[in-house]
Amino acid sequence: MFGNFMPKEGRFFDHFSDLAELIVRASRELAELMGSFDDVERRAYNIETIEKNGDKITHAAVELLHTTFITPLDREHIHGLITNMDDILDLMEDVAQSVFLYDVRAVTPEAKKLADICVACAGKVKEAVGLLSNMDNARTIMDVCHEIDRLESEADHVMRSAMAKLFRDEPDVRQVIKLRSIYELLEAITDRCEDVANLIEGIVLENS
C-alpha cells in the first residue's frame, strides 16, 4: 500500500530514448559504410564511439534500476529492454570491425540491403521506445512492433537468398567466409531488434 504513493522514477524512459537515438545513428553509419568503402576506418571508429556512449547509458540505467525503489515498468522488462538495445549497438560495432579487420573492399547488393533493413528497424525501435512512456499509445506501439517483425522476416528472406547465392557463385573461399560472417551479423541485428519489439509488446500488454 505504501508503495502506491511513492514516486516512480521516469528517467528510465530518457535512457531508452537516448539509447534508441544512438542505435539510429550507428545504423546510418553502418549503411554508409556498406555502401561506400572510401573511409572504412573512420566509419568503424565512429560506430565504436557510438557504441561506447551506449555503454555509458546502459550502465547508468542499470545503476538507476538498482537504486530506484519503485520503477515505472517491471524491473525485468527494464533490464531486458536496456540490455537488448545495448546488444544491437554491440552487433553494429561487430559488423564494422569485421569489415575493417577482414579488409573487405566491397560487398554484395544483399549485404547493402540487409544494412538498409537495419536502418529501418532502428528507426522503428526508436519510434516504439519514444511512445512507451504513455500507454495511451498502446495501439500505435503494437503497430510499430509488428512492423519490426515484418522487417526481421524480410531480413531472413534476404539472408537466405544471399547465402544461397554466395555458396553457389563465389569461388573464393576466403570471400565466402568474410561475407558469410557479415551477413550473419547484419541479420542478427534485425533479430535483436525483433527481441526488443517482443519485449515492448509484453510491456504494453501488461500495462495497458
PAPA-31468 format. One line per 5 residues: number of its first residue (from 1); their letters; for each residue x, y, z of N, C-alpha, C, O. Coordinates in steps of 0.2 Angstrom, whole numbers. Layout:
! PAPA-31468
NUM> a> X:Y:Z:X:Y:Z:X:Y:Z:X:Y:Z ~ ... $
This chain:
! PAPA-31468
1> mfgnf> 4:-6:0:0:0:0:4:6:0:3:11:-4 ~ 10:6:4:14:12:5:17:13:-2:18:19:-4 ~ 19:8:-6:22:9:-12:18:13:-17:21:16:-22 ~ 11:12:-17:7:16:-22:8:23:-21:6:27:-26 ~ 10:26:-16:11:33:-15:18:36:-16:19:42:-16 $
6> mpkeg> 22:31:-18:29:33:-19:30:35:-27:27:32:-31 ~ 34:40:-28:35:42:-35:39:37:-39:43:34:-36 ~ 37:37:-45:40:32:-50:45:35:-54:44:41:-57 ~ 51:33:-54:57:36:-57:56:36:-65:55:30:-68 ~ 56:42:-68:54:42:-75:60:43:-80:60:43:-86 $
11> rffdh> 66:43:-77:72:44:-81:74:38:-85:77:38:-90 ~ 71:32:-83:72:26:-87:70:27:-95:73:25:-99 ~ 64:31:-96:62:32:-102:67:37:-106:67:36:-112 ~ 70:41:-103:75:45:-106:81:41:-108:84:42:-113 ~ 83:36:-104:88:32:-106:86:28:-112:90:27:-116 $
16> fsdla> 80:25:-112:78:21:-118:78:25:-124:81:23:-129 ~ 76:32:-124:76:36:-130:83:38:-132:85:38:-138 ~ 87:39:-127:94:41:-129:98:35:-132:102:36:-137 ~ 97:29:-129:100:23:-132:97:22:-139:101:20:-144 ~ 90:23:-140:87:22:-147:90:27:-152:91:25:-158 $
21> elivr> 91:33:-150:94:38:-154:101:36:-156:103:36:-162 ~ 105:33:-152:112:30:-154:111:24:-159:116:24:-163 ~ 106:20:-158:105:15:-162:104:17:-169:107:14:-174 ~ 100:22:-170:98:25:-176:105:28:-179:106:27:-185 ~ 109:32:-176:115:35:-178:120:29:-180:123:30:-186 $
26> asrel> 121:24:-176:125:19:-178:123:15:-185:127:13:-189 ~ 116:14:-185:114:11:-191:115:15:-197:116:12:-203 ~ 114:21:-197:116:25:-203:123:25:-205:125:25:-211 ~ 127:25:-200:135:25:-201:136:18:-204:140:18:-209 ~ 133:13:-202:134:6:-204:132:6:-212:135:3:-216 $
31> aelmg> 126:9:-213:123:8:-220:128:12:-225:129:10:-230 ~ 131:18:-222:135:22:-226:142:18:-228:144:18:-233 ~ 144:14:-222:150:10:-223:149:5:-228:153:4:-233 ~ 143:1:-228:142:-4:-233:141:-2:-240:141:-5:-245 ~ 139:5:-240:138:7:-247:144:11:-250:144:11:-256 $
36> sfddv> 149:12:-246:155:15:-249:161:14:-245:160:14:-238 ~ 166:11:-248:172:9:-244:178:14:-245:183:12:-244 ~ 176:20:-245:181:25:-246:184:28:-239:190:30:-239 ~ 181:26:-234:183:28:-227:181:23:-222:178:25:-217 ~ 183:17:-223:181:12:-218:183:13:-211:179:12:-206 $
41> erray> 189:15:-210:192:15:-203:189:21:-200:187:20:-194 ~ 187:26:-203:184:32:-199:177:30:-197:175:31:-192 ~ 173:27:-202:166:25:-200:166:19:-195:162:20:-190 ~ 171:15:-195:171:10:-190:173:13:-183:170:11:-178 ~ 177:18:-183:179:22:-177:172:25:-174:171:26:-168 $
46> nieti> 169:28:-179:163:32:-177:158:27:-174:155:29:-169 ~ 157:21:-177:152:17:-174:155:14:-167:151:13:-162 ~ 161:13:-166:164:11:-160:163:17:-155:161:15:-149 ~ 163:23:-156:162:28:-152:155:29:-150:153:30:-144 ~ 150:28:-154:143:27:-153:142:22:-148:138:22:-143 $
51> ekngd> 145:16:-149:144:10:-145:146:11:-138:143:9:-133 ~ 152:15:-137:154:16:-131:150:21:-127:149:21:-121 ~ 147:26:-130:142:30:-127:136:27:-125:133:28:-120 ~ 134:22:-129:128:17:-127:130:13:-121:125:12:-117 ~ 136:11:-120:138:8:-114:137:12:-108:135:10:-103 $
56> kitha> 139:18:-109:138:23:-103:130:24:-101:129:24:-95 ~ 126:24:-106:119:25:-105:116:18:-102:113:18:-97 ~ 119:13:-104:117:6:-101:119:5:-94:115:3:-90 ~ 125:7:-93:127:7:-86:123:12:-81:122:10:-75 ~ 122:18:-84:118:22:-80:111:20:-78:108:21:-73 $
61> avell> 108:17:-83:101:14:-82:101:8:-78:96:7:-73 ~ 106:4:-78:106:-2:-73:108:0:-66:105:-2:-62 ~ 112:5:-66:113:8:-59:107:11:-56:105:11:-50 ~ 103:15:-60:97:18:-58:92:13:-56:88:13:-51 ~ 92:7:-60:87:2:-58:89:-1:-51:84:-3:-47 $
66> httfi> 95:-1:-49:97:-4:-43:96:1:-37:96:-1:-31 ~ 95:7:-39:94:12:-33:87:15:-33:85:19:-29 ~ 82:12:-38:76:15:-38:71:10:-34:71:4:-35 ~ 67:13:-29:63:9:-25:56:7:-30:55:1:-30 ~ 53:12:-33:48:10:-37:49:12:-44:51:18:-46 $
71> tpldr> 49:7:-49:50:8:-56:44:9:-60:39:6:-58 ~ 44:13:-66:38:14:-70:36:7:-73:30:7:-76 ~ 40:3:-74:39:-4:-78:42:-9:-73:46:-8:-69 ~ 40:-15:-75:43:-21:-72:51:-21:-72:53:-19:-78 ~ 54:-23:-67:61:-22:-67:65:-27:-72:69:-25:-76 $
76> ehihg> 62:-33:-73:65:-37:-78:64:-34:-85:68:-35:-89 ~ 58:-31:-86:57:-28:-93:62:-22:-94:64:-22:-100 ~ 63:-18:-89:68:-13:-90:75:-15:-91:78:-13:-96 ~ 77:-20:-87:83:-23:-88:84:-26:-95:89:-26:-99 ~ 79:-30:-97:79:-34:-104:79:-29:-109:83:-30:-114 $
81> litnm> 75:-23:-109:75:-18:-114:82:-15:-115:84:-14:-121 ~ 85:-13:-110:91:-9:-110:97:-14:-113:100:-12:-117 ~ 97:-20:-110:102:-25:-112:101:-27:-120:106:-27:-123 ~ 95:-28:-122:94:-30:-129:96:-24:-134:99:-25:-139 ~ 94:-18:-131:96:-12:-136:104:-11:-136:106:-9:-141 $
86> ddild> 107:-12:-130:114:-12:-130:117:-17:-135:122:-16:-138 ~ 114:-23:-135:116:-28:-139:116:-26:-147:120:-28:-150 ~ 111:-23:-148:110:-20:-155:117:-16:-157:120:-17:-162 ~ 119:-12:-153:124:-7:-154:131:-12:-154:135:-11:-158 ~ 131:-17:-150:137:-21:-150:138:-25:-157:143:-25:-159 $
91> lmedv> 132:-27:-159:132:-31:-166:134:-26:-172:137:-28:-176 ~ 132:-20:-171:133:-15:-176:141:-14:-176:144:-13:-182 ~ 144:-13:-170:151:-12:-170:155:-18:-172:160:-18:-176 ~ 152:-24:-171:155:-31:-174:155:-31:-181:160:-33:-184 ~ 150:-28:-184:150:-28:-192:155:-23:-194:159:-25:-199 $
96> aqsvf> 155:-17:-191:160:-13:-194:167:-15:-193:172:-14:-197 ~ 169:-18:-187:175:-21:-185:177:-26:-190:183:-27:-192 ~ 172:-31:-192:174:-36:-196:175:-34:-203:180:-36:-206 ~ 172:-29:-206:173:-26:-212:181:-23:-212:184:-24:-217 ~ 182:-20:-207:189:-17:-206:194:-22:-206:200:-22:-209 $
101> lydvr> 193:-27:-201:199:-32:-200:199:-37:-205:205:-39:-207 ~ 194:-38:-209:194:-43:-214:197:-40:-221:198:-43:-226 ~ 198:-33:-220:200:-29:-226:195:-30:-232:197:-31:-238 ~ 189:-30:-230:183:-30:-236:183:-24:-240:183:-19:-237 ~ 184:-25:-246:184:-19:-251:178:-17:-254:176:-12:-257 $
106> avtpe> 173:-22:-254:166:-21:-257:162:-27:-255:164:-32:-253 ~ 155:-26:-255:151:-31:-253:145:-31:-258:145:-27:-263 ~ 141:-36:-257:136:-38:-262:130:-33:-261:129:-30:-256 ~ 125:-33:-266:119:-29:-265:115:-32:-259:111:-28:-256 ~ 115:-38:-258:112:-41:-252:114:-39:-246:110:-37:-241 $
111> akkla> 121:-38:-245:123:-35:-239:121:-28:-238:119:-26:-232 ~ 121:-24:-243:118:-17:-243:111:-17:-241:109:-13:-237 ~ 107:-22:-244:100:-22:-242:99:-24:-235:95:-21:-232 ~ 103:-28:-232:102:-30:-225:104:-24:-221:101:-23:-216 ~ 109:-20:-223:111:-14:-219:105:-9:-219:104:-6:-214 $
116> dicva> 102:-8:-225:96:-4:-226:90:-6:-221:87:-2:-218 ~ 89:-13:-221:84:-15:-216:86:-14:-209:81:-12:-205 ~ 92:-14:-207:94:-12:-201:93:-5:-199:90:-4:-193 ~ 94:-1:-204:92:6:-203:84:7:-202:82:11:-197 ~ 80:4:-206:73:4:-205:71:1:-198:67:4:-195 $
121> cagkv> 74:-4:-196:72:-7:-189:74:-3:-184:71:-2:-179 ~ 80:1:-184:82:5:-179:78:11:-178:76:13:-173 ~ 75:14:-184:70:19:-184:64:17:-180:61:21:-177 ~ 62:11:-182:55:8:-178:57:7:-171:52:8:-167 ~ 62:5:-169:64:4:-162:64:11:-158:61:11:-153 $
126> keavg> 67:16:-161:66:22:-159:59:25:-158:57:28:-153 ~ 55:24:-163:48:26:-163:44:22:-157:41:26:-154 ~ 45:16:-157:42:12:-152:44:14:-145:40:15:-140 ~ 50:15:-144:53:17:-137:50:24:-135:49:25:-129 ~ 50:28:-140:48:35:-139:41:36:-137:39:41:-133 $
131> llsnm> 37:31:-138:30:31:-136:28:27:-130:23:27:-127 ~ 33:24:-127:32:19:-122:30:22:-115:27:19:-111 ~ 32:28:-114:30:31:-108:23:33:-107:20:35:-101 ~ 19:32:-112:12:34:-111:8:28:-114:8:27:-121 ~ 4:24:-110:1:18:-113:-6:20:-117:-9:15:-119 $
136> dnart> -7:26:-117:-12:28:-122:-10:27:-129:-14:27:-134 ~ -4:26:-130:-1:25:-137:-1:17:-138:3:15:-143 ~ -4:13:-134:-3:6:-135:-4:3:-142:0:-1:-144 ~ -10:5:-145:-11:3:-152:-6:5:-157:-4:0:-161 ~ -4:11:-156:2:13:-161:8:9:-159:12:7:-164 $
141> imdvc> 10:8:-153:16:5:-151:16:-2:-154:21:-5:-157 ~ 10:-6:-153:9:-13:-156:10:-13:-164:13:-17:-166 ~ 7:-8:-167:8:-7:-174:15:-7:-176:18:-10:-181 ~ 19:-3:-173:26:-2:-174:30:-8:-173:35:-10:-177 ~ 28:-12:-167:32:-18:-166:30:-23:-171:35:-27:-173 $
146> heidr> 24:-23:-174:23:-28:-179:27:-26:-186:29:-31:-189 ~ 28:-20:-187:32:-18:-192:39:-20:-192:43:-22:-196 ~ 42:-20:-185:49:-23:-184:49:-30:-186:54:-33:-188 ~ 44:-34:-184:43:-41:-185:43:-42:-193:46:-47:-195 ~ 40:-38:-196:39:-39:-204:46:-37:-207:49:-41:-211 $
151> lesea> 50:-32:-204:56:-31:-207:61:-36:-205:66:-38:-209 ~ 61:-39:-199:65:-45:-197:64:-51:-202:68:-54:-204 ~ 57:-52:-204:56:-58:-209:59:-56:-215:61:-61:-219 ~ 59:-50:-217:62:-48:-224:69:-49:-224:72:-51:-229 ~ 72:-47:-218:79:-49:-217:81:-56:-218:86:-58:-221 $
156> dhvmr> 77:-60:-215:78:-68:-215:78:-70:-223:82:-74:-225 ~ 73:-67:-226:72:-69:-233:79:-67:-237:81:-71:-241 ~ 81:-61:-236:87:-58:-240:93:-62:-238:97:-64:-242 ~ 93:-64:-231:99:-68:-229:99:-75:-232:104:-77:-235 ~ 93:-78:-233:93:-85:-236:95:-84:-243:99:-88:-246 $
161> samak> 93:-79:-247:94:-79:-254:102:-77:-255:105:-80:-259 ~ 104:-73:-250:111:-71:-251:116:-77:-249:121:-77:-253 ~ 114:-81:-244:119:-86:-243:119:-91:-249:124:-94:-250 ~ 113:-93:-251:112:-97:-257:116:-95:-263:120:-99:-266 ~ 116:-89:-264:120:-86:-270:127:-86:-269:131:-87:-273 $
166> lfrde> 129:-85:-262:136:-84:-260:139:-91:-261:145:-92:-265 ~ 136:-96:-259:139:-103:-259:139:-106:-266:143:-110:-268 ~ 134:-103:-270:133:-106:-277:138:-102:-282:141:-106:-287 ~ 139:-96:-281:143:-92:-286:150:-90:-284:154:-88:-289 ~ 151:-89:-278:158:-86:-276:163:-92:-275:163:-96:-271 $
171> pdvrq> 168:-91:-280:174:-97:-280:179:-96:-275:183:-100:-273 ~ 180:-90:-272:185:-88:-267:183:-90:-260:178:-87:-257 ~ 186:-95:-257:184:-97:-251:184:-92:-245:180:-91:-241 ~ 190:-88:-246:191:-83:-241:185:-78:-241:183:-75:-236 ~ 183:-76:-247:177:-71:-248:171:-74:-245:167:-71:-243 $
176> viklr> 170:-81:-246:164:-84:-244:164:-83:-236:159:-81:-233 ~ 169:-84:-233:170:-84:-225:168:-77:-223:165:-76:-218 ~ 171:-72:-226:171:-65:-225:163:-63:-225:160:-60:-221 ~ 160:-64:-231:154:-62:-232:148:-66:-228:144:-63:-226 ~ 150:-72:-227:145:-76:-223:145:-73:-216:139:-72:-213 $
181> siyel> 151:-71:-213:151:-68:-206:147:-61:-206:143:-60:-202 ~ 148:-57:-211:145:-51:-212:137:-51:-212:133:-48:-209 ~ 135:-56:-217:128:-57:-217:125:-59:-211:120:-57:-209 ~ 128:-64:-207:125:-67:-201:125:-61:-196:120:-61:-192 ~ 130:-57:-195:130:-51:-191:124:-46:-192:121:-44:-188 $
186> leait> 123:-45:-199:118:-40:-201:111:-43:-199:107:-39:-197 ~ 110:-49:-200:104:-52:-199:103:-53:-192:97:-52:-189 ~ 108:-54:-188:107:-54:-180:105:-47:-178:102:-47:-172 ~ 107:-42:-181:105:-35:-179:97:-35:-179:94:-32:-174 ~ 94:-37:-184:87:-37:-185:84:-42:-180:78:-40:-178 $
191> drced> 87:-47:-179:84:-52:-174:84:-49:-167:79:-49:-163 ~ 89:-45:-165:89:-42:-159:84:-36:-159:81:-35:-153 ~ 83:-33:-164:78:-28:-164:71:-31:-163:66:-28:-160 ~ 70:-37:-166:64:-40:-165:63:-42:-158:57:-42:-155 ~ 68:-44:-154:68:-46:-147:66:-40:-143:62:-40:-139 $
196> vanli> 68:-34:-145:66:-28:-142:59:-27:-143:55:-25:-138 ~ 56:-28:-149:49:-27:-151:45:-32:-147:40:-30:-144 ~ 47:-38:-146:44:-43:-142:43:-41:-135:38:-41:-131 ~ 49:-38:-132:49:-35:-125:44:-30:-124:40:-29:-120 ~ 44:-25:-129:39:-19:-129:32:-22:-129:28:-19:-126 $
201> egivl> 31:-26:-134:24:-29:-134:22:-32:-127:16:-31:-125 ~ 26:-36:-124:25:-38:-117:23:-33:-112:19:-33:-108 ~ 27:-27:-113:26:-22:-108:19:-19:-109:16:-17:-105 ~ 18:-18:-116:11:-15:-117:5:-19:-115:0:-16:-112 ~ 6:-25:-116:0:-30:-114:-1:-30:-106:-6:-31:-104 $
206> ens> 5:-29:-103:4:-29:-95:2:-23:-92:0:-23:-87 ~ 3:-17:-96:2:-11:-93:-4:-7:-96:-5:-1:-94 ~ -7:-9:-101:-12:-6:-105:-19:-9:-103:-24:-6:-106 $
